[in-house]
Amino acid sequence: MSTSFEEVRLRLPHIELAAHLFGPEDGQPVIALHGWLDNAMTFARLAPKLQGLRIVALDLAGHGHSDHRPAGGSYAIWDYVHDVLQVAEQFGWQRFSLLGHSMGAIVSVLLAGAMPQRVERLALIDGLIPYTGEADTAPTKLGEALLAQLALADKRKPVYAQIERAVAARMQGVGAVSREAAELLAGRGLMPVPGGYTWRTDARLTLPSPLRLTKAHAAAFVHAVQCPVSLVLAEQGMMQAQSGLTELLAGLPFSVQSLPGGHHLHLDDEAGAQSVADCFNPFFLAP
């Protein structure tokens, strides 16, 4: 697979992020956001198939080649929203669209709901709202998160003697992927260490959330979105079994299409990437 992109580093006021730039400089401005524990290579197949867009595919903080949060920091999902807004500010984009997969789709919805005046369109792949939690479980969940933070110092990331072993592990990871997809993600996500290779991702990304939005919070963000939305659901993805999805989408003017494939259908193979592009190209070209 041959992919043409420009590698850049974005020095934001609070952190430095890495990104891939796709498409013509005068294309429609789009910020692309990957899923949890992935990186910018998740858009390696899809981005070249999208027409007339200037895509900034980020490595989100703690992922890929981007900086980790400072010591004592955390990875609350709304902090990613702030990062994305700062990226738009750096490019001088007052209006821009968002292309998000999984966690990246969730971040996109939060930003579009919170600042609808800034977001032109949302193109979402197998993601919409975060895992939620209700008030009665909050004390227990916070306690679990605090214990996990205390135990983090004694945990070590896995070290793989060969890259092929890391690829095999990623194929079976959260949101299982094809070998080619795992190779793309691992190529950007691994770094050499004594004894082999390990993931660049910040170990704090695996900590449980100390606080979650309630279902009412999540629904409020979805209903606050004012821009056009195209949502692609994977038939063998992670959202099909999500309870309450049909009710949440009922009555909303979202374009929703279900396509064959798994959670990473846009990356697993060229056919899946093309099918997603066939959904999004007319969406971005619409007046």
TORDOZA-422391 format. One record per residue (C-alpha): z, x, y. Coordinates in steps of 0.25 Angstrom, whole numbers, plus 5000, padded with zeros to 4 digits. Layout:
! TORDOZA-422391
ZXY/...
//
This chain:
! TORDOZA-422391
500050005000/499650055014/500450015026/500250055040/501450055049/502150135060/503550185057/504550175069/505950185073/506550095083/507750145091/508550015095/509750015104/510650015092/509950065080/508650135075/507650055066/506450095059/505250005058/503749995053/502749945063/501549875058/500349815065/499649825079/500549855091/500049725098/500349635086/501349525086/502749585086/503449565073/504749635068/504849635053/506249635046/506449675031/507449625021/508849675017/508749815012/507249825014/506549895025/505249895034/504349925021/504549775017/503449745027/502549855022/501549755015/501749635024/501649695038/500249755037/499749615032/500249545045/499249535056/499349565071/500849595070/501649715076/502749725065/503949805067/504549815052/505949865054/506949935045/508149855048/509449925051/509949995039/508649985032/507550075029/507450185040/508250115051/509550155055/510850105049/511850025057/512950115063/514250135055/515050015056/513849925058/513349815049/512049745046/512249595050/510949525050/511049495065/511149635068/509649655062/509349535072/509749625084/508949745078/507749665077/507849615092/508049755096/506749795089/506049695097/506649735110/506149885107/504749835105/504849745117/504549615109/505149495116/504449405105/504249455091/504149405077/504949435065/504449465050/505649465041/505949475026/507249435020/508349485029/507349515039/506949375039/508349335041/508549425053/507249375059/507749225058/509049265065/508349335076/507349225078/508449115078/509349195088/508249235097/507049145096/506449185109/506149325103/505549285089/504049245089/503949215073/504649235061/503949285048/505049275037/504949325022/505949275012/507149265022/507649175032/509249165033/510349265028/511349235017/512349145024/513849125022/514749015026/516049025034/516949005022/516449125015/516449215027/517849285025/517549315011/516149375014/516749455025/517849515016/516749555006/515949625017/517149705022/517449745008/515949785006/516049865019/517249945014/516649975001/515350025007/515750165009/515950184994/514550134991/513250214989/511850174990/511050194977/510250334975/509050324967/508550454961/507050414962/506350314972/505850234961/507250194957/507550144971/506250064970/506650004957/508049964963/507349904975/506449824966/507649754960/508449744973/508749624983/507449554984/506749624972/505349684976/504149744969/504049894966/503049914978/503949844988/505149924983/504450054985/504050014999/505549975002/506050104995/505150195002/505750165015/507150125010/507550245002/508050385007/508250514999/509750554996/510350654986/509950604972/508750514976/508550404986/509350284992/509150175001/509150195016/509750065019/511150055025/512250025014/512849925023/511649835021/512249795007/513549755013/513849605012/513749525025/515149505032/514649375039/513549285036/512849175044/513149035039/512048945034/512148875047/512049005055/510749035047/510148905048/510348905063/509549035065/508448975057/508348855065/508448935078/507149005075/506048955084/504849035081/503849015070/504349055056/503549095043/504449105031/503949165018/504749135006/504549214993/504549124981/505349224973/506149274985/507549264990/507449134998/506949034988/508349014982/509049014996/509848884997/509548795009/508248865012/507448735012/508448665020/508448775030/506948775032/506848625032/506248575046/506048715051/504648755056/504548875047/503348915039/503848935025/502948995014/503349035000/502649144993/502649204979/503449334978/504849384980/505749414991/504849534996/503549464993/502949535006/503249665000/503149654985/501649664985/500349644993/500149504989/501449464994/501349535007/500049465009/500549325006/501649345016/500649405026/499749275024/500949195028/501349275040/499949315046/499649165050/501049145055/501049265065/499549235069/499949085073/499949055088/
//
